[in-house]
Amino acid sequence: MINQVWEPRTIEELLLLKTENPNAALMAGGTDLLVWMHSGRRAVFQLIMTGRVPEMTAITVSDAELTIGAAVSVQQILDHQAGRSGWPLLYKALNTIGSPPIRHMATLGGNICSASPAGDSLPALYIMQARVELAGKAGRREVPACEFITGPGRTTIRDDEVLINIRIPRPPGSQRFGFIKLGQRQSLAISIASLAYAYTMGDQQKIDDIALAWGSVGPTVMRFPEIEAGMRGRMIDIPLLESAAPLVSARVQPIDDIRASAAYRRLVAGRMLYYLLE
Amino acid sequence: MLLKFTLNGKAVEAECPPGMRAVDLLREHFALTGVKEGCSEGECGACSILVGNASRLSCLMLACQLEGQDIVTVEGLQGENGVLHPVQQAFVDQGAVQCGYCSPGMLISALDLLARNPRPSRVQIREGLSGNLCRCTGYQKIIDAVEAASLTMAGDGDD
């Protein structure tokens, strides 16, 4: 039962509240937190709302990177023209989250801090080498998103810390990319398996550099540097993908759950590579 | 806590406990039972309201998030004299209402969609309504109604 709600208007106020109340939950969109509270998965007595703190609700674009406040809604990110044109892989991934009203409420910061193995933004963020900026008693620090998330629902955030911003370097304009999400429905679906990919081509239609990241087939987003290395210098064709798919299937760590079996996820994780032919 | 916001065009105030959800404030305190609670977890869209021009799920909002906002529920769609909003009229004309439980949420989502995209294709209508579940109609007449409403509102309709 919530007995206290604060709505700080400045970052200083927010940080003071969090350091003084380390057990208080933070809420931006509430699209995970309120579900957990209603189901009893989380007991929350004190709540700090982040949606009225200017620094956390700003998006800024520079030549080098995109900075998204942790309380910016997914829809605000989607509506941001410069962000969308420079970081189209992120746009593709965010468009698969929930449904229209959920996208008006949910935030990238929340998607990261919830750290679901099925988080839709996460594979793209890992590929794009996103970093999170945290603020707390000891000051500010930046951590790569792939190091910040350590397991299902687990991050390295400290009790006195707040996720303030997400920073994403600008990808090369020549990059080809995609995000595939498999679910039981086209909308309002938690992903069964997902794949974010991005690559650049060199001479003779051969892959110059490639990054692949799978979601929902392990405790966190999975990447396989040795598979990526094996694809560099090769053409994207059926023989390449036929040889790579079983390597992926052997390495993923899916579980059985109400949405899909581990066996299906293992099979489809490799098969999703064929989308690179599109 | 004391909240002040605009509700269906009128300035209102409400006193509520800190953890109260928006859906409960609207239904219990303001008796706006057009806002339905279908699932309590953001998966059905029956609790949809407009906050500013954007649809949101009131079952996943705290009442304090309404503070200072311009809130519209389905009860706020019809005109002062009871004339139905074009989207409501289109639902009636196209037979898009059966049990009616999804209808308030569908109407709110339709308004959100049409505010962003006044001439949506049927594919875009499906995407715009993709957060709302209907167990009765099979969706086709709902899509027909939103399409018809978009034509009426853009001035291309028969009226």
Interface residues (C-beta under 8 A of the other chain):
Chain A: M1 I2 N3 Q4 V5 E7 M27 G29 G30 T31 L34 V35 H38 S39 L47 M49 G51 Q75 G98 S99 P100 P101 I102 H104 M105 Q186 S187 L188
Chain B: M1 P18 G19 R21 S40 E41 G42 E43 G45 S48 V51 A54 S55 R56 L57 C59 L60 M61 L62 C64 Q65 E67 S109 D112 L113 E127 G128 S130 G131 N132 L133
